[in-house]
Amino acid sequence: MIRLEALTKRYGSFTAVDGIDLVAPRGELFGLLGPNGAGKTSTLRMIAGILRPDAGSVSIDGFDIVADPYRAKARLGYIPDRPFVYEKLTGTELLRFAAGLYGQQGAEIEDRIRELLALWDLERWADELVESYSHGMRQKLIISAALVHRPRALVIDEPMVGLDPKAARLLKDLLRAFADTGGTALISTHSLEFAEVLCDRLAVINDGRIVASGTMDELRDQSEADGNGLEDIFLRLTGGQSERELMHVLAG
């Protein structure tokens, strides 16, 4: 569903994403992990068509994001890490606007909007301006905007930001149901617990390159980590400090 081939992004002389190959199949939740500055957000923005690759390609359901952007993006929902919302629109108006970007309108979309607002307990806020929404409510609205046109694939950057425990659990269940019905989600997150519990496959990116990819068992084999948990695997793959090194720093 989502395929990256030799994907590359440079900022001047700095290579942020360095020839990434990745396939996120239909019906799977695929986690993208890495330390700050590893290239995760640049990768997701290229998948969403916000950034143009310097080399390589991105395809969504077989459609190239550069060569055929309209059909590729029609199949994609994008949830950024820092969502922008039009504060002078109401919640309903923003979702109606998002649907309109995909050429969708009418009674069916109005039903869909009501369904999504009800899912996140936002019905009584439906006709309130977004400027009055809390951070968590805005995150729920942005998730709804990404789903309103019924995409086949989702690209999500830090999905849990601002969500309370109830909403976080709902999002997990929603993503699982999305995959179980044939959807694909590529999820970037710093929450290793979230990734380990939810994702079917994982890729670890470091310094712009994928250093390991696969199921948890496959990551264990690739990393040769001392422990079995994702935290141990992640630190082994990305060069986390050992306890001895940390003790040396603290001791001066």
C-alpha positions in Angstrom: 0.0 0.0 0.0 2.8 2.4 0.9 6.1 1.8 -0.9 9.3 3.9 -0.7 12.2 3.2 -3.0 15.6 4.8 -2.5 13.8 7.8 -0.9 16.2 10.7 -0.3 15.9 14.2 1.0 18.7 16.8 1.4 18.8 20.2 3.0 21.8 21.9 1.5 24.8 19.6 2.2 22.9 17.7 4.9 21.2 14.4 3.9 18.2 14.0 6.2 16.8 10.9 4.5 19.4 8.7 2.8 18.0 6.2 0.3 15.3 4.6 2.3 13.5 1.4 1.0 10.3 0.4 2.8 7.0 -1.4 2.2 4.0 -1.1 4.4 1.6 -3.8 3.2 -2.2 -3.7 3.2 -3.9 -4.6 6.5 -0.9 -3.7 8.7 0.1 -1.1 11.2 3.7 -0.2 10.5 5.8 1.7 13.1 8.6 4.1 12.2 10.9 4.7 15.1 14.1 6.7 15.6 15.8 9.4 17.7 15.2 13.1 17.2 16.7 14.2 13.9 16.8 10.7 12.5 14.7 11.7 9.4 11.2 10.4 10.4 9.2 13.6 9.9 10.9 14.4 6.6 10.1 10.9 5.5 6.4 11.2 6.4 6.2 14.6 4.8 7.5 13.2 1.5 4.9 10.4 1.7 2.2 13.0 2.2 3.4 15.0 -0.7 4.4 18.1 1.4 8.1 17.7 0.7 9.4 16.7 -2.8 12.1 14.0 -2.7 15.5 14.8 -4.1 15.8 11.2 -5.3 13.8 8.0 -5.1 10.0 7.6 -5.1 6.9 7.2 -3.0 3.8 5.3 -4.2 0.4 5.0 -2.5 -1.7 2.1 -3.6 0.4 2.0 -6.8 0.2 5.7 -7.6 3.4 7.8 -7.5 3.0 10.8 -5.2 5.0 13.1 -7.5 3.8 11.8 -10.9 0.2 11.2 -10.0 -0.4 13.3 -6.9 -4.2 13.6 -7.1 -4.9 9.9 -7.2 -2.2 9.1 -4.6 -3.3 11.7 -2.1 -7.0 10.7 -2.6 -6.1 7.4 -1.0 -4.2 8.9 1.9 -5.0 10.5 5.3 -2.2 12.5 7.0 -2.0 13.4 10.7 1.0 15.7 11.3 2.9 16.1 14.6 1.9 19.8 14.8 -1.5 20.0 13.2 -2.7 23.3 11.7 -6.3 24.2 12.1 -8.4 27.1 10.8 -9.5 28.6 14.1 -12.3 30.7 12.7 -14.1 27.6 11.4 -16.3 25.4 13.6 -15.5 21.7 14.0 -18.2 20.8 11.5 -17.0 23.4 9.0 -13.4 22.2 9.2 -14.4 18.6 8.6 -16.7 19.7 5.7 -13.7 21.7 4.3 -11.4 18.7 4.6 -13.9 16.5 2.8 -14.3 19.1 0.1 -10.6 19.0 -0.7 -11.2 15.4 -1.9 -14.3 16.5 -3.9 -16.7 14.9 -1.4 -19.9 16.6 -0.2 -23.6 16.0 0.3 -25.7 14.0 2.7 -23.3 11.1 2.9 -20.4 13.4 4.0 -22.7 15.2 6.5 -23.5 11.8 8.1 -19.8 10.9 8.1 -19.0 14.2 9.9 -21.6 13.6 12.6 -20.3 10.0 13.0 -16.7 11.2 13.5 -17.7 13.9 15.9 -19.7 11.5 18.0 -16.9 9.0 18.0 -14.7 11.5 19.8 -17.4 13.0 22.0 -17.3 16.3 20.2 -21.0 16.6 19.2 -21.7 19.5 21.6 -18.7 21.3 20.2 -19.6 20.8 16.6 -20.8 24.3 16.0 -18.2 26.0 18.2 -15.1 27.8 16.7 -12.0 25.7 16.7 -10.2 28.5 18.6 -12.2 27.4 21.7 -11.0 23.8 21.4 -8.4 22.4 23.8 -5.2 20.8 22.4 -6.6 17.3 22.8 -9.9 18.3 21.1 -7.9 19.7 18.2 -6.0 16.5 17.9 -9.3 14.5 17.8 -10.5 16.9 15.1 -7.4 16.5 13.0 -7.7 12.7 13.3 -11.3 13.0 12.1 -10.2 15.2 9.2 -7.7 12.6 8.1 -10.5 9.9 8.1 -13.4 11.9 6.7 -12.8 10.9 3.1 -12.4 7.2 4.0 -8.7 6.8 3.0 -7.0 3.5 2.3 -3.8 4.5 4.0 -2.9 6.7 7.0 0.4 8.5 7.7 0.6 9.6 11.3 3.3 11.6 13.1 3.1 11.2 16.9 -0.6 10.2 17.2 -0.8 10.3 21.0 0.1 13.9 21.6 -2.5 15.7 23.7 -4.8 12.7 24.0 -6.1 11.6 27.4 -6.0 7.9 28.3 -9.6 7.3 27.1 -9.0 8.9 23.7 -5.6 7.2 23.4 -7.3 3.8 23.9 -9.9 4.7 21.4 -7.3 5.6 18.8 -5.5 2.3 19.3 -8.8 0.4 18.8 -9.6 2.6 15.8 -6.2 2.0 14.1 -6.5 -1.8 14.8 -9.9 -1.8 13.2 -8.6 0.2 10.3 -5.9 -2.4 9.6 -8.3 -5.3 10.1 -10.5 -3.9 7.3 -7.6 -3.7 4.9 -6.2 -0.3 5.7 -2.5 0.5 6.1 -1.1 2.9 8.7 2.5 4.1 8.9 3.0 5.6 12.3 6.0 7.5 13.7 6.1 7.7 17.4 8.5 8.1 20.4 6.3 5.9 22.5 8.0 2.5 22.3 5.3 0.9 24.4 2.6 2.1 22.0 4.6 0.8 19.0 5.4 -2.6 20.6 1.8 -3.3 21.6 0.1 -2.0 18.4 2.3 -2.3 15.4 2.6 -5.5 13.3 6.0 -4.4 11.9 8.5 -1.8 12.8 11.4 0.0 11.1 14.1 1.8 13.0 15.7 4.8 11.3 18.9 6.4 12.4 20.9 9.2 10.7 18.6 9.0 7.7 18.9 5.3 7.1 16.8 2.3 8.1 19.0 0.2 10.4 16.5 -2.6 11.0 13.0 -3.6 9.9 10.6 -6.4 10.6 8.5 -8.0 13.3 9.6 -7.9 16.9 11.3 -11.3 16.6 13.1 -10.2 13.4 14.3 -7.0 15.2 15.6 -9.0 18.0 17.7 -11.1 15.6 18.9 -8.0 13.7 19.9 -6.0 16.8 21.4 -8.8 19.0 20.1 -6.7 21.9 20.7 -7.9 25.5 17.0 -7.6 26.4 13.9 -8.8 24.6 11.9 -5.5 24.9 11.7 -2.8 22.2 13.5 -0.3 24.4 16.6 -2.6 24.5 16.4 -3.2 20.7 16.0 0.5 20.0 18.9 1.6 22.1 21.2 -1.1 20.7 20.3 0.0 17.1 20.6 3.7 17.7 23.6 3.8 20.0 22.0 4.5 23.4 24.4 5.1 26.2 25.3 2.2 28.5 24.8 2.3 32.3 28.6 2.5 32.7 28.8 5.5 30.5 26.0 7.3 32.3 27.6 6.6 35.7 30.9 8.0 34.4 29.1 11.3 33.4 27.4 11.6 36.8 30.6 10.9 38.7 32.3 13.7 36.7 
